[in-house]
Amino acid sequence: MISKKKTEFIGPDYKGCTSEDYSITNRIFIRAYKYDKTKSVEYQVYIQDAYFGNWRYYDKAYNSDGIKMDFLSIYKEVKTCTSGQCALEEHVALNVTPKYLLAHQNTGIQVKISGINGWKVCSLPENYLKAFLSVVK
């Protein structure tokens, strides 16, 4: 069996998300996996959203140009419940190409994730993208 050794890069959390209602916490960051043998790199925009109310069931994402993005639902959890109201948490990842990140390193990126019960708009500024891309080569 051939081992797929890889190096993982994780950018710092950024509080760049807004939604139609109150979220408890949210974060967005970029992560990348560089495979040792091929030197290829895979990038993801990772979003974590914790909120009260009904599950949003995030299942799609669009970039600022209205183009549908490659979406992955990573994790869902009930954090706590009190007085009949629960704090819920969803994690999603959007696969992005190096070309996409390079094209937006001077403007930043903005994405909208949505599901049947809500949506969230998240962004990362240009200086975040430039710094991350300068480390992952």
WOJOLIN-V365014 format. One record per residue. SS is DSSP state (@ for helix, = for strand, . for the rest). OMEGA is omega in degrees with one decimal (999 if undefined). D_LAST is the distance of its C-alpha to the last C-alpha in Angstrom with 1 decimal. Layout:
# WOJOLIN-V365014
ss={SS | SS}
omega={OMEGA | OMEGA}
d_last={D_LAST | D_LAST}
This chain:
# WOJOLIN-V365014
ss={. | . | . | . | . | = | = | = | = | = | . | . | . | = | . | . | = | = | = | . | . | . | = | = | = | = | = | = | = | = | = | = | = | = | = | . | . | . | . | . | = | = | = | = | = | = | = | = | = | = | = | = | . | . | . | . | . | = | = | = | = | = | = | . | . | . | . | = | . | = | = | = | = | = | = | = | = | = | = | = | = | = | . | . | = | = | = | = | = | = | = | = | = | = | = | = | . | @ | @ | @ | @ | @ | @ | . | . | . | . | . | = | = | = | = | = | = | = | . | . | = | = | = | = | = | = | = | . | @ | @ | @ | @ | @ | @ | @ | @ | @ | @ | . | .}
omega={179.7 | 179.4 | 176.7 | 180.0 | -178.3 | 174.9 | -179.8 | 175.6 | 178.2 | 177.4 | 179.4 | 175.1 | 177.1 | -179.7 | -173.6 | -176.2 | 173.5 | 179.2 | -177.9 | 178.9 | -173.5 | 172.2 | 176.3 | 176.4 | 172.3 | 176.3 | 176.8 | 175.1 | 176.2 | 171.0 | -178.5 | 176.8 | 178.1 | -177.2 | -172.8 | -174.6 | -174.5 | -175.8 | 177.8 | -177.5 | 174.0 | -177.6 | 173.7 | 166.2 | -174.1 | -178.4 | 175.4 | -178.9 | 174.8 | -172.1 | 172.6 | 175.3 | -179.6 | 174.4 | 176.5 | -178.8 | 177.9 | -178.4 | 178.0 | 179.6 | 178.0 | 175.5 | -175.4 | 175.9 | -179.8 | -179.0 | 179.7 | -177.5 | 177.4 | -168.7 | 174.5 | 171.2 | -173.3 | -165.9 | 172.8 | -180.0 | 168.4 | -176.8 | -179.3 | 176.0 | 175.2 | 178.1 | 176.6 | 178.9 | -175.8 | 170.9 | -176.9 | -179.8 | 176.1 | 175.0 | 177.3 | 176.0 | 177.8 | 177.4 | 179.1 | -180.0 | 173.7 | 179.6 | 178.5 | -179.4 | 178.3 | -179.8 | -177.2 | -177.4 | 177.1 | -179.0 | -172.9 | 178.4 | 175.2 | 179.8 | 175.7 | 173.2 | -179.0 | 177.3 | -174.4 | -176.8 | 177.1 | -178.5 | 178.0 | 174.2 | -178.9 | 179.5 | 172.3 | -177.3 | -177.1 | -178.9 | 175.3 | -179.1 | -179.7 | -179.2 | -179.0 | -178.8 | 179.0 | 179.8 | -177.6 | -179.0 | 999}
d_last={27.3 | 23.7 | 21.4 | 18.2 | 16.3 | 13.3 | 11.4 | 12.1 | 10.6 | 13.5 | 13.9 | 17.4 | 20.4 | 21.5 | 25.1 | 24.7 | 27.1 | 30.7 | 33.2 | 36.8 | 38.1 | 37.4 | 34.5 | 34.7 | 31.0 | 27.9 | 24.2 | 21.1 | 17.4 | 14.1 | 12.9 | 10.3 | 10.8 | 8.6 | 11.5 | 12.1 | 14.3 | 12.8 | 9.0 | 9.5 | 8.3 | 11.3 | 11.7 | 15.0 | 17.0 | 19.4 | 22.8 | 25.6 | 29.1 | 32.3 | 35.5 | 39.3 | 41.2 | 40.7 | 37.7 | 35.6 | 34.4 | 31.2 | 30.5 | 28.8 | 26.4 | 26.2 | 23.9 | 25.5 | 26.4 | 28.4 | 26.3 | 26.4 | 23.2 | 22.4 | 24.0 | 24.3 | 26.9 | 25.7 | 28.5 | 31.9 | 34.2 | 37.5 | 36.9 | 40.5 | 43.7 | 46.5 | 49.6 | 48.6 | 45.2 | 41.9 | 38.5 | 36.0 | 32.3 | 29.9 | 26.2 | 24.4 | 20.9 | 19.8 | 17.4 | 15.4 | 13.3 | 10.1 | 12.9 | 15.0 | 12.7 | 12.0 | 15.7 | 16.6 | 14.5 | 17.8 | 20.2 | 18.8 | 19.6 | 22.9 | 23.9 | 27.3 | 27.9 | 31.5 | 34.1 | 37.8 | 38.6 | 36.1 | 32.9 | 30.2 | 28.1 | 24.8 | 22.4 | 19.3 | 19.5 | 17.3 | 16.5 | 15.2 | 12.8 | 11.7 | 11.3 | 9.4 | 6.9 | 6.7 | 6.1 | 3.8 | 0.0}
